């Protein structure tokens, strides 16, 4: 895994093995059949790759084909490491989609990668249940 700043965005890029594991852990196949998670973009979006090799961003909640946005991320993109954020992911206790406050404060916490996966799966299930 490589992580750091790419311009103004914090990016986490998974190795091939990590991408396969992350795709299973986040349940990407159910929401975006054929896609693989290759990382996170700015903590709030996944970086996913389609079978043709094109890269897209998609919100972590909800993971929906309607929200795919193609992005040009060069292979081996240089990332500026930042130890303050290594191994942690920003998370909104109540996601913005569900009315959570997007401003820094009580709604914003930092979670591990494992906790992030569990939260993403739970909130996406809640989204599908309410939809």
N, C-alpha and C positions, 0 to 999 in steps of 0.2 A: 504494500500500500504506500502510495505517495500522497502527501497532503501539503497544502500551503496556499499562499495567495497567487492568483493569476489575475493580474491587474487589480481591480477592486473587489474581486470575488474570491471567497475561500473555496478551494476545490479539494476533494478527496478522490483519488483515482485508485481503483482496485487492480491487482494483478489478474491474469486470466483465471487462476484457481480461485481467488477471492471473489471474482465476479460471478462465477458459477455458484459458489456457496451463497453469496449475498442474494442472488436472484431467487434461489430456493427459499432462503430465510424470509425475504420480504414478500414472497408469493407473487412475484412479477408475472409469472406465466399465466395466472388466472386473469389478471387485469390487462396484460399486453402480451398475448400469445406470440411466441417467436422472438421476443425481445430479451435482452440481457442487461442487467444493471452493470454499468462500468464505473460508477462513482456517484458523488454528490456534488451539486453545484450550489454554492452559497447557502448550504445547510437546509434550505427549504425545498430544493428540487433534486430529483435524481437525474443522473446522466444515464441514458439508456441507448442501446445500439440495436438497430433492426437487423433482420437476416441479411440484408444487402450491405451492411457495414456503415450505414448512416447513423450519426449521433444526434440525439434529441435531449431536451430537458423536458421533464414532466413533474408536476408537484408531487410531493410525498403523500399528500392528502388533498384531494383524491387522486389516486393513480388512474388516469382515464385517457383513452386514445384521443378524445376530443381536445385534450390539453397538451398534446405533443407539440414541441416547437424545435425545429431543426437548428442545430448549432454547429459551428465550425471550430472544433477543438483540435489543434494540430497534434499529431502523435508525438509523444515525448515533450509535451508542453512544459516549459520551465515553471516550476512552482517555488515561491519564496517561503521557506519554512517559518513557522511561528509557533514556538514551544507553548505559548499560552493556550493554544487550542488543540494541540496534538492529542489524538485519541478521544476527543469529546465532540459532541454534536449539539448545536443549539436546538432547543425544542420549545414549542409553545404548549404549556400545560393544557390549555384549551386551544386547539388549532383555530387559526383566523377564520377558516371556512365555517366553523361552528360558533363564531362570535367572540373568539378570544382576542385580547388586546395585543396588537402588533408592536407596541412600544416596549422598550426595556422596562422591566418591573417584575411584579409578582407572577406574571404569566410566562416569563421566560426562565428556563432552567437549562443546565448542561447535562447531557446524559452520555452513557457509554454507547458503543456501537451495538452491543447486545440489547440494551434497553431501548435504543432507537428502533431496532427491528421490531421488537414486541409492540411498541407504541404505534408504529406505522401500520402494522397488521391489524391491531385493535381498532384504530380510528378509521381505517378503510372499511373494515367489516361494519362498523357503526354507520358509516356513510351509505354503504349499500343497503343496509337494513332500513334506514330512514328514507331512502330514495324510492 
